[in-house]
């Protein structure tokens, strides 16, 4: 699967942000 690293990084960054928010809550 040749996906744009930028798109993948964005998805990972968003997921990490959500996990961080849930952890801080």
N, C-alpha and C positions, 0 to 999 in steps of 0.2 A: 504493500500500500504506500504509494508516494504522495503523502499529504504535506501541505505547507507547514514547515516547523512553526511558523508564526501562529497559524491557526491552532495547532496542537498546544503550543505554549499558552495561548490565551485560555483555552479550555481548562488546562491544568491550573493556571493562575486563578481562574474563577472558582474552580472546585476547592483549591487551597484556601481561598478567601472565605468561602462559605464554611468550610470546616473550622477555620480560625474563629469566625464569628460565633459559630455554635459552641465552640469550646470555651470562649470567653463568657458566653451567656450564663 
